[in-house]
């Protein structure tokens, strides 16, 4: 899939394999002034360099056969450092050990609480 990289600052990368979730997150984030770049798979994301204007990633913890936390480790090994908000409809505690091992700036959202998501994005932008 061809991706046109937005030139605007504060680009939010969405990595989720569910088209409905992609659409919802994209619509929400654009409605409050963010720019987004959407990927459906880790392979698709890795086909291009990380845009310098990317300030945060929304990452689904389960991407088909790929574990989102395993992908975080791969990102770290490749030197791709980016604050990550993990979104999941599953339990959070089962993933915490993996998150601590990866050691990146990560925040969990269980069942996507919109206000929490927007507040965390604002924090990442302010600190980034």
LINWO-V791294 format. One record per residue. RES is the residue in one letter. SS is DSSP state (H for helix, E for strand, C for the rest). Layout:
res:RES ss:SS
res:RES ss:SS
This chain:
res:X ss:C
res:X ss:C
res:X ss:C
res:X ss:C
res:X ss:C
res:X ss:C
res:X ss:C
res:X ss:C
res:X ss:C
res:X ss:C
res:X ss:E
res:X ss:E
res:X ss:E
res:X ss:E
res:X ss:E
res:X ss:C
res:X ss:C
res:X ss:C
res:X ss:H
res:X ss:H
res:X ss:H
res:X ss:H
res:X ss:H
res:X ss:H
res:X ss:H
res:X ss:H
res:X ss:H
res:X ss:H
res:X ss:H
res:X ss:H
res:X ss:H
res:X ss:C
res:X ss:C
res:X ss:C
res:X ss:E
res:X ss:E
res:X ss:E
res:X ss:E
res:X ss:E
res:X ss:C
res:X ss:C
res:X ss:H
res:X ss:H
res:X ss:H
res:X ss:H
res:X ss:H
res:X ss:C
res:X ss:C
res:X ss:C
res:X ss:C
res:X ss:C
res:X ss:C
res:X ss:C
res:X ss:E
res:X ss:E
res:X ss:E
res:X ss:E
res:X ss:E
res:X ss:E
res:X ss:E
res:X ss:C
res:X ss:E
res:X ss:E
res:X ss:C
res:X ss:C
res:X ss:E
res:X ss:E
res:X ss:H
res:X ss:H
res:X ss:H
res:X ss:H
res:X ss:H
res:X ss:H
res:X ss:H
res:X ss:H
res:X ss:H
res:X ss:H
res:X ss:C
res:X ss:C
res:X ss:C
res:X ss:C
res:X ss:C
res:X ss:C
res:X ss:E
res:X ss:E
res:X ss:E
res:X ss:E
res:X ss:E
res:X ss:C
res:X ss:C
res:X ss:C
res:X ss:C
res:X ss:H
res:X ss:H
res:X ss:H
res:X ss:H
res:X ss:H
res:X ss:H
res:X ss:H
res:X ss:H
res:X ss:H
res:X ss:H
res:X ss:C
res:X ss:C
res:X ss:C
res:X ss:E
res:X ss:E
res:X ss:E
res:X ss:E
res:X ss:E
res:X ss:C
res:X ss:C
res:X ss:C
res:X ss:H
res:X ss:H
res:X ss:H
res:X ss:H
res:X ss:H
res:X ss:H
res:X ss:H
res:X ss:H
res:X ss:H
res:X ss:H
res:X ss:H
res:X ss:H
res:X ss:H
res:X ss:H
res:X ss:C
